[in-house]
Amino acid sequence: MSILNEPDAIAALLQRAKTIAVVGLSDNPLRASNDVAAYLQASGYRIIPVNPQIAEALGEKAYASLSAIPAEVNVDIVDIFRRPEYVPEIVDQAIARHVPAIWMQEGVMQEQAAHKARQAGIFVVMDRCILKEHRARGLRAKS
């Protein structure tokens, strides 16, 4: 498995990913989660909102949890906008879904959950903004 936060591995992940489940996505356009998800959507990724408090965001149906997303939907990255105390449950659901990557946004760090995810073969990025990393690598919109 790649080293945590290794820049080339991050670029490779962002280039091959197609679908990103955004846990904690708000339907409020003033929230960072909405801004980041809108950017990712405009860059060609399919966004799946995960938030039990909303019905939809950015024109996509929202799900109450990762496990509520239909099994036939492949999730390439779980992008987490939740406080660290909620991360272990999210990681458990990601492991159960065999998600290849977990991304914890800036300020979200949960070492025990990250270790558990890595032990399950999941690539983990922690305390970094996916939008900033995408832009920093000059990645183009997906077609």
BALUMDO-26528 format. One record per atom (N, C-alpha, C): residue number from 1; residue in one letter; atom name; x, y negated, z. Coordinates in nm, 3 decimals, decimal comma, m for minus. Layout:
<atoms>
{NUM; 'a'; 'CA'; {X; Y; Z}}
...
</atoms>
This chain:
<atoms>
{1; 'm'; 'N'; {0,086; 0,119; 0,000}}
{1; 'm'; 'CA'; {0,000; 0,000; 0,000}}
{1; 'm'; 'C'; {0,089; m0,123; 0,000}}
{2; 's'; 'N'; {0,041; m0,226; m0,059}}
{2; 's'; 'CA'; {0,119; m0,349; m0,071}}
{2; 's'; 'C'; {0,135; m0,420; 0,063}}
{3; 'i'; 'N'; {0,239; m0,499; 0,072}}
{3; 'i'; 'CA'; {0,265; m0,576; 0,192}}
{3; 'i'; 'C'; {0,159; m0,684; 0,206}}
{4; 'l'; 'N'; {0,113; m0,706; 0,328}}
{4; 'l'; 'CA'; {0,013; m0,808; 0,357}}
{4; 'l'; 'C'; {0,055; m0,942; 0,302}}
{5; 'n'; 'N'; {m0,034; m1,004; 0,227}}
{5; 'n'; 'CA'; {m0,016; m1,139; 0,173}}
{5; 'n'; 'C'; {0,099; m1,151; 0,073}}
{6; 'e'; 'N'; {0,142; m1,042; 0,015}}
{6; 'e'; 'CA'; {0,245; m1,047; m0,088}}
{6; 'e'; 'C'; {0,187; m1,118; m0,211}}
{7; 'p'; 'N'; {0,247; m1,231; m0,254}}
{7; 'p'; 'CA'; {0,186; m1,311; m0,361}}
{7; 'p'; 'C'; {0,154; m1,234; m0,488}}
{8; 'd'; 'N'; {0,244; m1,150; m0,537}}
{8; 'd'; 'CA'; {0,215; m1,077; m0,661}}
{8; 'd'; 'C'; {0,098; m0,981; m0,643}}
{9; 'a'; 'N'; {0,087; m0,921; m0,527}}
{9; 'a'; 'CA'; {m0,024; m0,829; m0,501}}
{9; 'a'; 'C'; {m0,156; m0,907; m0,495}}
{10; 'i'; 'N'; {m0,153; m1,027; m0,442}}
{10; 'i'; 'CA'; {m0,273; m1,110; m0,438}}
{10; 'i'; 'C'; {m0,315; m1,148; m0,580}}
{11; 'a'; 'N'; {m0,220; m1,187; m0,662}}
{11; 'a'; 'CA'; {m0,253; m1,221; m0,801}}
{11; 'a'; 'C'; {m0,313; m1,101; m0,873}}
{12; 'a'; 'N'; {m0,253; m0,984; m0,853}}
{12; 'a'; 'CA'; {m0,303; m0,862; m0,918}}
{12; 'a'; 'C'; {m0,446; m0,831; m0,871}}
{13; 'l'; 'N'; {m0,471; m0,847; m0,742}}
{13; 'l'; 'CA'; {m0,604; m0,823; m0,688}}
{13; 'l'; 'C'; {m0,705; m0,918; m0,752}}
{14; 'l'; 'N'; {m0,673; m1,046; m0,756}}
{14; 'l'; 'CA'; {m0,765; m1,145; m0,812}}
{14; 'l'; 'C'; {m0,788; m1,124; m0,962}}
{15; 'q'; 'N'; {m0,688; m1,072; m1,031}}
{15; 'q'; 'CA'; {m0,703; m1,048; m1,175}}
{15; 'q'; 'C'; {m0,790; m0,927; m1,204}}
{16; 'r'; 'N'; {m0,783; m0,823; m1,122}}
{16; 'r'; 'CA'; {m0,860; m0,702; m1,151}}
{16; 'r'; 'C'; {m1,000; m0,703; m1,090}}
{17; 'a'; 'N'; {m1,023; m0,785; m0,989}}
{17; 'a'; 'CA'; {m1,153; m0,788; m0,921}}
{17; 'a'; 'C'; {m1,261; m0,846; m1,013}}
{18; 'k'; 'N'; {m1,380; m0,793; m0,997}}
{18; 'k'; 'CA'; {m1,496; m0,843; m1,073}}
{18; 'k'; 'C'; {m1,607; m0,889; m0,980}}
{19; 't'; 'N'; {m1,625; m0,817; m0,869}}
{19; 't'; 'CA'; {m1,736; m0,844; m0,779}}
{19; 't'; 'C'; {m1,684; m0,872; m0,639}}
{20; 'i'; 'N'; {m1,731; m0,983; m0,582}}
{20; 'i'; 'CA'; {m1,688; m1,024; m0,448}}
{20; 'i'; 'C'; {m1,811; m1,040; m0,360}}
{21; 'a'; 'N'; {m1,816; m0,963; m0,252}}
{21; 'a'; 'CA'; {m1,921; m0,979; m0,152}}
{21; 'a'; 'C'; {m1,872; m1,084; m0,054}}
{22; 'v'; 'N'; {m1,948; m1,192; m0,040}}
{22; 'v'; 'CA'; {m1,908; m1,302; 0,048}}
{22; 'v'; 'C'; {m1,991; m1,293; 0,176}}
{23; 'v'; 'N'; {m1,927; m1,244; 0,282}}
{23; 'v'; 'CA'; {m1,995; m1,224; 0,410}}
{23; 'v'; 'C'; {m1,995; m1,355; 0,487}}
{24; 'g'; 'N'; {m2,116; m1,402; 0,518}}
{24; 'g'; 'CA'; {m2,130; m1,530; 0,585}}
{24; 'g'; 'C'; {m2,154; m1,643; 0,487}}
{25; 'l'; 'N'; {m2,186; m1,609; 0,363}}
{25; 'l'; 'CA'; {m2,214; m1,712; 0,262}}
{25; 'l'; 'C'; {m2,339; m1,791; 0,302}}
{26; 's'; 'N'; {m2,324; m1,922; 0,305}}
{26; 's'; 'CA'; {m2,435; m2,011; 0,337}}
{26; 's'; 'C'; {m2,501; m2,060; 0,209}}
{27; 'd'; 'N'; {m2,631; m2,083; 0,215}}
{27; 'd'; 'CA'; {m2,700; m2,142; 0,100}}
{27; 'd'; 'C'; {m2,691; m2,295; 0,103}}
{28; 'n'; 'N'; {m2,621; m2,349; 0,204}}
{28; 'n'; 'CA'; {m2,601; m2,493; 0,216}}
{28; 'n'; 'C'; {m2,478; m2,534; 0,134}}
{29; 'p'; 'N'; {m2,496; m2,615; 0,030}}
{29; 'p'; 'CA'; {m2,383; m2,653; m0,056}}
{29; 'p'; 'C'; {m2,275; m2,734; 0,015}}
{30; 'l'; 'N'; {m2,301; m2,780; 0,137}}
{30; 'l'; 'CA'; {m2,201; m2,856; 0,212}}
{30; 'l'; 'C'; {m2,108; m2,765; 0,293}}
{31; 'r'; 'N'; {m2,138; m2,638; 0,299}}
{31; 'r'; 'CA'; {m2,056; m2,544; 0,376}}
{31; 'r'; 'C'; {m1,942; m2,489; 0,289}}
{32; 'a'; 'N'; {m1,828; m2,465; 0,352}}
{32; 'a'; 'CA'; {m1,710; m2,415; 0,280}}
{32; 'a'; 'C'; {m1,739; m2,282; 0,210}}
{33; 's'; 'N'; {m1,816; m2,194; 0,274}}
{33; 's'; 'CA'; {m1,845; m2,065; 0,211}}
{33; 's'; 'C'; {m1,918; m2,082; 0,079}}
{34; 'n'; 'N'; {m2,009; m2,178; 0,073}}
{34; 'n'; 'CA'; {m2,084; m2,204; m0,049}}
{34; 'n'; 'C'; {m1,993; m2,262; m0,157}}
{35; 'd'; 'N'; {m1,907; m2,354; m0,118}}
{35; 'd'; 'CA'; {m1,814; m2,417; m0,212}}
{35; 'd'; 'C'; {m1,719; m2,314; m0,272}}
{36; 'v'; 'N'; {m1,662; m2,230; m0,187}}
{36; 'v'; 'CA'; {m1,568; m2,128; m0,233}}
{36; 'v'; 'C'; {m1,640; m2,028; m0,324}}
{37; 'a'; 'N'; {m1,757; m1,982; m0,283}}
{37; 'a'; 'CA'; {m1,832; m1,885; m0,363}}
{37; 'a'; 'C'; {m1,873; m1,944; m0,498}}
{38; 'a'; 'N'; {m1,913; m2,071; m0,499}}
{38; 'a'; 'CA'; {m1,950; m2,137; m0,625}}
{38; 'a'; 'C'; {m1,830; m2,144; m0,718}}
{39; 'y'; 'N'; {m1,713; m2,175; m0,663}}
{39; 'y'; 'CA'; {m1,590; m2,178; m0,743}}
{39; 'y'; 'C'; {m1,561; m2,039; m0,801}}
{40; 'l'; 'N'; {m1,571; m1,936; m0,718}}
{40; 'l'; 'CA'; {m1,545; m1,800; m0,765}}
{40; 'l'; 'C'; {m1,644; m1,760; m0,873}}
{41; 'q'; 'N'; {m1,770; m1,795; m0,854}}
{41; 'q'; 'CA'; {m1,873; m1,765; m0,952}}
{41; 'q'; 'C'; {m1,843; m1,835; m1,084}}
{42; 'a'; 'N'; {m1,805; m1,963; m1,077}}
{42; 'a'; 'CA'; {m1,770; m2,040; m1,197}}
{42; 'a'; 'C'; {m1,645; m1,985; m1,264}}
{43; 's'; 'N'; {m1,563; m1,913; m1,187}}
{43; 's'; 'CA'; {m1,441; m1,852; m1,242}}
{43; 's'; 'C'; {m1,468; m1,714; m1,301}}
{44; 'g'; 'N'; {m1,595; m1,671; m1,298}}
{44; 'g'; 'CA'; {m1,633; m1,547; m1,365}}
{44; 'g'; 'C'; {m1,654; m1,427; m1,277}}
{45; 'y'; 'N'; {m1,640; m1,442; m1,148}}
{45; 'y'; 'CA'; {m1,666; m1,330; m1,058}}
{45; 'y'; 'C'; {m1,815; m1,319; m1,030}}
{46; 'r'; 'N'; {m1,862; m1,198; m1,008}}
{46; 'r'; 'CA'; {m1,998; m1,179; m0,960}}
{46; 'r'; 'C'; {m1,993; m1,196; m0,809}}
{47; 'i'; 'N'; {m2,078; m1,279; m0,757}}
{47; 'i'; 'CA'; {m2,084; m1,305; m0,614}}
{47; 'i'; 'C'; {m2,206; m1,234; m0,555}}
{48; 'i'; 'N'; {m2,184; m1,166; m0,444}}
{48; 'i'; 'CA'; {m2,294; m1,103; m0,372}}
{48; 'i'; 'C'; {m2,299; m1,167; m0,233}}
{49; 'p'; 'N'; {m2,401; m1,249; m0,208}}
{49; 'p'; 'CA'; {m2,414; m1,310; m0,075}}
{49; 'p'; 'C'; {m2,449; m1,205; 0,031}}
{50; 'v'; 'N'; {m2,382; m1,212; 0,146}}
{50; 'v'; 'CA'; {m2,413; m1,124; 0,258}}
{50; 'v'; 'C'; {m2,439; m1,213; 0,379}}
{51; 'n'; 'N'; {m2,568; m1,227; 0,411}}
{51; 'n'; 'CA'; {m2,610; m1,311; 0,522}}
{51; 'n'; 'C'; {m2,755; m1,278; 0,552}}
{52; 'p'; 'N'; {m2,785; m1,227; 0,672}}
{52; 'p'; 'CA'; {m2,923; m1,190; 0,704}}
{52; 'p'; 'C'; {m3,018; m1,309; 0,719}}
{53; 'q'; 'N'; {m2,963; m1,430; 0,720}}
{53; 'q'; 'CA'; {m3,046; m1,548; 0,742}}
{53; 'q'; 'C'; {m3,099; m1,611; 0,613}}
{54; 'i'; 'N'; {m3,053; m1,563; 0,497}}
{54; 'i'; 'CA'; {m3,096; m1,624; 0,370}}
{54; 'i'; 'C'; {m3,147; m1,518; 0,274}}
{55; 'a'; 'N'; {m3,230; m1,558; 0,179}}
{55; 'a'; 'CA'; {m3,283; m1,467; 0,077}}
{55; 'a'; 'C'; {m3,196; m1,466; m0,048}}
{56; 'e'; 'N'; {m3,132; m1,581; m0,075}}
{56; 'e'; 'CA'; {m3,046; m1,589; m0,193}}
{56; 'e'; 'C'; {m2,953; m1,709; m0,178}}
{57; 'a'; 'N'; {m2,847; m1,707; m0,258}}
{57; 'a'; 'CA'; {m2,753; m1,820; m0,265}}
{57; 'a'; 'C'; {m2,689; m1,815; m0,403}}
{58; 'l'; 'N'; {m2,670; m1,931; m0,460}}
{58; 'l'; 'CA'; {m2,606; m1,945; m0,591}}
{58; 'l'; 'C'; {m2,674; m1,858; m0,697}}
{59; 'g'; 'N'; {m2,806; m1,843; m0,684}}
{59; 'g'; 'CA'; {m2,883; m1,766; m0,781}}
{59; 'g'; 'C'; {m2,872; m1,615; m0,767}}
{60; 'e'; 'N'; {m2,810; m1,569; m0,658}}
{60; 'e'; 'CA'; {m2,793; m1,425; m0,634}}
{60; 'e'; 'C'; {m2,869; m1,382; m0,509}}
{61; 'k'; 'N'; {m2,931; m1,265; m0,516}}
{61; 'k'; 'CA'; {m3,002; m1,208; m0,401}}
{61; 'k'; 'C'; {m2,903; m1,186; m0,287}}
{62; 'a'; 'N'; {m2,943; m1,223; m0,167}}
{62; 'a'; 'CA'; {m2,859; m1,201; m0,049}}
{62; 'a'; 'C'; {m2,897; m1,070; 0,019}}
{63; 'y'; 'N'; {m2,798; m1,009; 0,084}}
{63; 'y'; 'CA'; {m2,818; m0,886; 0,159}}
{63; 'y'; 'C'; {m2,783; m0,912; 0,305}}
{64; 'a'; 'N'; {m2,849; m0,839; 0,394}}
{64; 'a'; 'CA'; {m2,830; m0,859; 0,537}}
{64; 'a'; 'C'; {m2,692; m0,812; 0,585}}
{65; 's'; 'N'; {m2,633; m0,714; 0,515}}
{65; 's'; 'CA'; {m2,504; m0,658; 0,554}}
{65; 's'; 'C'; {m2,439; m0,593; 0,432}}
{66; 'l'; 'N'; {m2,313; m0,558; 0,444}}
{66; 'l'; 'CA'; {m2,247; m0,485; 0,334}}
{66; 'l'; 'C'; {m2,317; m0,353; 0,308}}
{67; 's'; 'N'; {m2,358; m0,286; 0,414}}
{67; 's'; 'CA'; {m2,423; m0,156; 0,395}}
{67; 's'; 'C'; {m2,559; m0,167; 0,329}}
{68; 'a'; 'N'; {m2,618; m0,286; 0,326}}
{68; 'a'; 'CA'; {m2,747; m0,306; 0,261}}
{68; 'a'; 'C'; {m2,734; m0,327; 0,110}}
{69; 'i'; 'N'; {m2,613; m0,352; 0,063}}
{69; 'i'; 'CA'; {m2,591; m0,367; m0,082}}
{69; 'i'; 'C'; {m2,609; m0,229; m0,144}}
{70; 'p'; 'N'; {m2,684; m0,218; m0,254}}
{70; 'p'; 'CA'; {m2,705; m0,087; m0,315}}
{70; 'p'; 'C'; {m2,573; m0,015; m0,345}}
{71; 'a'; 'N'; {m2,571; 0,115; m0,320}}
{71; 'a'; 'CA'; {m2,450; 0,196; m0,334}}
{71; 'a'; 'C'; {m2,393; 0,191; m0,476}}
{72; 'e'; 'N'; {m2,479; 0,173; m0,577}}
{72; 'e'; 'CA'; {m2,431; 0,171; m0,715}}
{72; 'e'; 'C'; {m2,357; 0,041; m0,752}}
{73; 'v'; 'N'; {m2,362; m0,058; m0,663}}
{73; 'v'; 'CA'; {m2,292; m0,184; m0,687}}
{73; 'v'; 'C'; {m2,149; m0,171; m0,635}}
{74; 'n'; 'N'; {m2,053; m0,182; m0,726}}
{74; 'n'; 'CA'; {m1,912; m0,176; m0,687}}
{74; 'n'; 'C'; {m1,869; m0,312; m0,633}}
{75; 'v'; 'N'; {m1,815; m0,313; m0,514}}
{75; 'v'; 'CA'; {m1,762; m0,434; m0,453}}
{75; 'v'; 'C'; {m1,611; m0,422; m0,454}}
{76; 'd'; 'N'; {m1,544; m0,519; m0,517}}
{76; 'd'; 'CA'; {m1,398; m0,515; m0,527}}
{76; 'd'; 'C'; {m1,328; m0,585; m0,411}}
{77; 'i'; 'N'; {m1,390; m0,692; m0,360}}
{77; 'i'; 'CA'; {m1,333; m0,767; m0,248}}
{77; 'i'; 'C'; {m1,447; m0,804; m0,153}}
{78; 'v'; 'N'; {m1,422; m0,791; m0,024}}
{78; 'v'; 'CA'; {m1,512; m0,844; 0,077}}
{78; 'v'; 'C'; {m1,444; m0,969; 0,131}}
{79; 'd'; 'N'; {m1,504; m1,084; 0,105}}
{79; 'd'; 'CA'; {m1,451; m1,213; 0,148}}
{79; 'd'; 'C'; {m1,527; m1,253; 0,275}}
{80; 'i'; 'N'; {m1,455; m1,267; 0,387}}
{80; 'i'; 'CA'; {m1,521; m1,286; 0,517}}
{80; 'i'; 'C'; {m1,514; m1,430; 0,566}}
{81; 'f'; 'N'; {m1,630; m1,489; 0,585}}
{81; 'f'; 'CA'; {m1,647; m1,622; 0,643}}
{81; 'f'; 'C'; {m1,719; m1,610; 0,777}}
{82; 'r'; 'N'; {m1,677; m1,521; 0,860}}
{82; 'r'; 'CA'; {m1,738; m1,502; 0,992}}
{82; 'r'; 'C'; {m1,630; m1,514; 1,098}}
{83; 'r'; 'N'; {m1,672; m1,541; 1,221}}
{83; 'r'; 'CA'; {m1,576; m1,550; 1,331}}
{83; 'r'; 'C'; {m1,511; m1,414; 1,354}}
{84; 'p'; 'N'; {m1,388; m1,415; 1,406}}
{84; 'p'; 'CA'; {m1,313; m1,291; 1,424}}
{84; 'p'; 'C'; {m1,385; m1,181; 1,501}}
{85; 'e'; 'N'; {m1,470; m1,216; 1,597}}
{85; 'e'; 'CA'; {m1,537; m1,111; 1,674}}
{85; 'e'; 'C'; {m1,635; m1,029; 1,590}}
{86; 'y'; 'N'; {m1,674; m1,080; 1,473}}
{86; 'y'; 'CA'; {m1,764; m1,006; 1,384}}
{86; 'y'; 'C'; {m1,690; m0,921; 1,281}}
{87; 'v'; 'N'; {m1,561; m0,940; 1,270}}
{87; 'v'; 'CA'; {m1,483; m0,873; 1,165}}
{87; 'v'; 'C'; {m1,478; m0,721; 1,181}}
{88; 'p'; 'N'; {m1,461; m0,664; 1,302}}
{88; 'p'; 'CA'; {m1,453; m0,518; 1,311}}
{88; 'p'; 'C'; {m1,573; m0,445; 1,249}}
{89; 'e'; 'N'; {m1,694; m0,494; 1,273}}
{89; 'e'; 'CA'; {m1,813; m0,430; 1,215}}
{89; 'e'; 'C'; {m1,812; m0,442; 1,062}}
{90; 'i'; 'N'; {m1,770; m0,558; 1,012}}
{90; 'i'; 'CA'; {m1,762; m0,579; 0,867}}
{90; 'i'; 'C'; {m1,660; m0,483; 0,806}}
{91; 'v'; 'N'; {m1,546; m0,469; 0,872}}
{91; 'v'; 'CA'; {m1,442; m0,376; 0,825}}
{91; 'v'; 'C'; {m1,494; m0,233; 0,824}}
{92; 'd'; 'N'; {m1,566; m0,192; 0,928}}
{92; 'd'; 'CA'; {m1,623; m0,057; 0,931}}
{92; 'd'; 'C'; {m1,716; m0,034; 0,812}}
{93; 'q'; 'N'; {m1,798; m0,133; 0,779}}
{93; 'q'; 'CA'; {m1,887; m0,120; 0,665}}
{93; 'q'; 'C'; {m1,809; m0,117; 0,534}}
{94; 'a'; 'N'; {m1,701; m0,195; 0,525}}
{94; 'a'; 'CA'; {m1,618; m0,196; 0,404}}
{94; 'a'; 'C'; {m1,549; m0,060; 0,386}}
{95; 'i'; 'N'; {m1,503; m0,002; 0,496}}
{95; 'i'; 'CA'; {m1,441; 0,131; 0,490}}
{95; 'i'; 'C'; {m1,543; 0,233; 0,441}}
{96; 'a'; 'N'; {m1,663; 0,228; 0,494}}
{96; 'a'; 'CA'; {m1,769; 0,322; 0,455}}
{96; 'a'; 'C'; {m1,803; 0,309; 0,306}}
{97; 'r'; 'N'; {m1,792; 0,188; 0,251}}
{97; 'r'; 'CA'; {m1,821; 0,163; 0,109}}
{97; 'r'; 'C'; {m1,700; 0,189; 0,020}}
{98; 'h'; 'N'; {m1,585; 0,216; 0,079}}
{98; 'h'; 'CA'; {m1,461; 0,236; 0,003}}
{98; 'h'; 'C'; {m1,424; 0,111; m0,077}}
{99; 'v'; 'N'; {m1,440; m0,005; m0,015}}
{99; 'v'; 'CA'; {m1,403; m0,131; m0,079}}
{99; 'v'; 'C'; {m1,250; m0,139; m0,083}}
{100; 'p'; 'N'; {m1,190; m0,174; m0,197}}
{100; 'p'; 'CA'; {m1,044; m0,174; m0,206}}
{100; 'p'; 'C'; {m0,974; m0,291; m0,138}}
{101; 'a'; 'N'; {m1,045; m0,402; m0,110}}
{101; 'a'; 'CA'; {m0,978; m0,517; m0,051}}
{101; 'a'; 'C'; {m1,070; m0,596; 0,041}}
{102; 'i'; 'N'; {m1,010; m0,645; 0,150}}
{102; 'i'; 'CA'; {m1,078; m0,733; 0,245}}
{102; 'i'; 'C'; {m0,998; m0,862; 0,251}}
{103; 'w'; 'N'; {m1,070; m0,973; 0,242}}
{103; 'w'; 'CA'; {m1,007; m1,105; 0,245}}
{103; 'w'; 'C'; {m1,069; m1,182; 0,361}}
{104; 'm'; 'N'; {m0,988; m1,217; 0,460}}
{104; 'm'; 'CA'; {m1,034; m1,299; 0,571}}
{104; 'm'; 'C'; {m0,992; m1,443; 0,543}}
{105; 'q'; 'N'; {m1,089; m1,532; 0,537}}
{105; 'q'; 'CA'; {m1,065; m1,672; 0,502}}
{105; 'q'; 'C'; {m0,977; m1,742; 0,606}}
{106; 'e'; 'N'; {m0,932; m1,863; 0,574}}
{106; 'e'; 'CA'; {m0,850; m1,940; 0,666}}
{106; 'e'; 'C'; {m0,916; m1,947; 0,803}}
{107; 'g'; 'N'; {m0,837; m1,923; 0,906}}
{107; 'g'; 'CA'; {m0,888; m1,928; 1,042}}
{107; 'g'; 'C'; {m0,949; m1,798; 1,089}}
{108; 'v'; 'N'; {m0,964; m1,701; 1,000}}
{108; 'v'; 'CA'; {m1,021; m1,572; 1,037}}
{108; 'v'; 'C'; {m0,906; m1,471; 1,046}}
{109; 'm'; 'N'; {m0,877; m1,430; 1,169}}
{109; 'm'; 'CA'; {m0,771; m1,333; 1,194}}
{109; 'm'; 'C'; {m0,823; m1,230; 1,293}}
{110; 'q'; 'N'; {m0,804; m1,104; 1,261}}
{110; 'q'; 'CA'; {m0,846; m0,996; 1,348}}
{110; 'q'; 'C'; {m0,750; m0,881; 1,322}}
{111; 'e'; 'N'; {m0,638; m0,880; 1,395}}
{111; 'e'; 'CA'; {m0,530; m0,784; 1,371}}
{111; 'e'; 'C'; {m0,574; m0,638; 1,383}}
{112; 'q'; 'N'; {m0,653; m0,606; 1,485}}
{112; 'q'; 'CA'; {m0,695; m0,466; 1,503}}
{112; 'q'; 'C'; {m0,779; m0,418; 1,386}}
{113; 'a'; 'N'; {m0,872; m0,500; 1,342}}
{113; 'a'; 'CA'; {m0,957; m0,464; 1,228}}
{113; 'a'; 'C'; {m0,873; m0,456; 1,101}}
{114; 'a'; 'N'; {m0,778; m0,548; 1,084}}
{114; 'a'; 'CA'; {m0,690; m0,544; 0,967}}
{114; 'a'; 'C'; {m0,609; m0,416; 0,965}}
{115; 'h'; 'N'; {m0,558; m0,376; 1,081}}
{115; 'h'; 'CA'; {m0,480; m0,251; 1,091}}
{115; 'h'; 'C'; {m0,567; m0,131; 1,055}}
{116; 'k'; 'N'; {m0,689; m0,129; 1,107}}
{116; 'k'; 'CA'; {m0,782; m0,019; 1,077}}
{116; 'k'; 'C'; {m0,811; m0,013; 0,927}}
{117; 'a'; 'N'; {m0,832; m0,130; 0,865}}
{117; 'a'; 'CA'; {m0,859; m0,134; 0,721}}
{117; 'a'; 'C'; {m0,737; m0,082; 0,643}}
{118; 'r'; 'N'; {m0,618; m0,126; 0,681}}
{118; 'r'; 'CA'; {m0,497; m0,079; 0,611}}
{118; 'r'; 'C'; {m0,480; 0,072; 0,625}}
{119; 'q'; 'N'; {m0,510; 0,124; 0,744}}
{119; 'q'; 'CA'; {m0,502; 0,269; 0,766}}
{119; 'q'; 'C'; {m0,598; 0,344; 0,675}}
{120; 'a'; 'N'; {m0,707; 0,279; 0,636}}
{120; 'a'; 'CA'; {m0,806; 0,339; 0,546}}
{120; 'a'; 'C'; {m0,770; 0,315; 0,399}}
{121; 'g'; 'N'; {m0,653; 0,253; 0,375}}
{121; 'g'; 'CA'; {m0,608; 0,230; 0,237}}
{121; 'g'; 'C'; {m0,660; 0,102; 0,174}}
{122; 'i'; 'N'; {m0,711; 0,012; 0,256}}
{122; 'i'; 'CA'; {m0,767; m0,113; 0,205}}
{122; 'i'; 'C'; {m0,659; m0,221; 0,208}}
{123; 'f'; 'N'; {m0,649; m0,296; 0,100}}
{123; 'f'; 'CA'; {m0,557; m0,411; 0,094}}
{123; 'f'; 'C'; {m0,620; m0,524; 0,173}}
{124; 'v'; 'N'; {m0,543; m0,586; 0,261}}
{124; 'v'; 'CA'; {m0,595; m0,690; 0,350}}
{124; 'v'; 'C'; {m0,519; m0,821; 0,330}}
{125; 'v'; 'N'; {m0,594; m0,928; 0,314}}
{125; 'v'; 'CA'; {m0,540; m1,064; 0,314}}
{125; 'v'; 'C'; {m0,608; m1,134; 0,431}}
{126; 'm'; 'N'; {m0,528; m1,202; 0,512}}
{126; 'm'; 'CA'; {m0,583; m1,263; 0,633}}
{126; 'm'; 'C'; {m0,536; m1,408; 0,644}}
{127; 'd'; 'N'; {m0,628; m1,493; 0,690}}
{127; 'd'; 'CA'; {m0,599; m1,634; 0,717}}
{127; 'd'; 'C'; {m0,552; m1,710; 0,593}}
{128; 'r'; 'N'; {m0,615; m1,680; 0,480}}
{128; 'r'; 'CA'; {m0,587; m1,751; 0,355}}
{128; 'r'; 'C'; {m0,718; m1,779; 0,283}}
{129; 'c'; 'N'; {m0,720; m1,889; 0,209}}
{129; 'c'; 'CA'; {m0,839; m1,925; 0,132}}
{129; 'c'; 'C'; {m0,828; m1,866; m0,008}}
{130; 'i'; 'N'; {m0,926; m1,788; m0,046}}
{130; 'i'; 'CA'; {m0,926; m1,723; m0,176}}
{130; 'i'; 'C'; {m0,930; m1,825; m0,290}}
{131; 'l'; 'N'; {m1,002; m1,936; m0,271}}
{131; 'l'; 'CA'; {m1,006; m2,042; m0,372}}
{131; 'l'; 'C'; {m0,866; m2,102; m0,391}}
{132; 'k'; 'N'; {m0,801; m2,137; m0,281}}
{132; 'k'; 'CA'; {m0,667; m2,196; m0,289}}
{132; 'k'; 'C'; {m0,567; m2,099; m0,353}}
{133; 'e'; 'N'; {m0,577; m1,971; m0,318}}
{133; 'e'; 'CA'; {m0,486; m1,871; m0,374}}
{133; 'e'; 'C'; {m0,511; m1,852; m0,523}}
{134; 'h'; 'N'; {m0,637; m1,854; m0,563}}
{134; 'h'; 'CA'; {m0,673; m1,841; m0,704}}
{134; 'h'; 'C'; {m0,617; m1,959; m0,783}}
{135; 'r'; 'N'; {m0,640; m2,079; m0,732}}
{135; 'r'; 'CA'; {m0,590; m2,201; m0,799}}
{135; 'r'; 'C'; {m0,437; m2,206; m0,802}}
{136; 'a'; 'N'; {m0,373; m2,169; m0,692}}
{136; 'a'; 'CA'; {m0,227; m2,176; m0,682}}
{136; 'a'; 'C'; {m0,160; m2,086; m0,785}}
{137; 'r'; 'N'; {m0,228; m1,981; m0,825}}
{137; 'r'; 'CA'; {m0,172; m1,887; m0,922}}
{137; 'r'; 'C'; {m0,210; m1,925; m1,065}}
{138; 'g'; 'N'; {m0,287; m2,032; m1,080}}
{138; 'g'; 'CA'; {m0,326; m2,076; m1,214}}
{138; 'g'; 'C'; {m0,407; m1,973; m1,290}}
{139; 'l'; 'N'; {m0,483; m1,893; m1,217}}
{139; 'l'; 'CA'; {m0,563; m1,788; m1,282}}
{139; 'l'; 'C'; {m0,678; m1,852; m1,358}}
{140; 'r'; 'N'; {m0,706; m1,796; m1,473}}
{140; 'r'; 'CA'; {m0,812; m1,848; m1,559}}
{140; 'r'; 'C'; {m0,945; m1,781; m1,526}}
{141; 'a'; 'N'; {m1,048; m1,845; m1,572}}
{141; 'a'; 'CA'; {m1,182; m1,788; m1,554}}
{141; 'a'; 'C'; {m1,191; m1,655; m1,628}}
{142; 'k'; 'N'; {m1,266; m1,562; m1,571}}
{142; 'k'; 'CA'; {m1,286; m1,432; m1,634}}
{142; 'k'; 'C'; {m1,384; m1,449; m1,750}}
{143; 's'; 'N'; {m1,367; m1,367; m1,852}}
{143; 's'; 'CA'; {m1,461; m1,377; m1,965}}
{143; 's'; 'C'; {m1,569; m1,273; m1,957}}
</atoms>
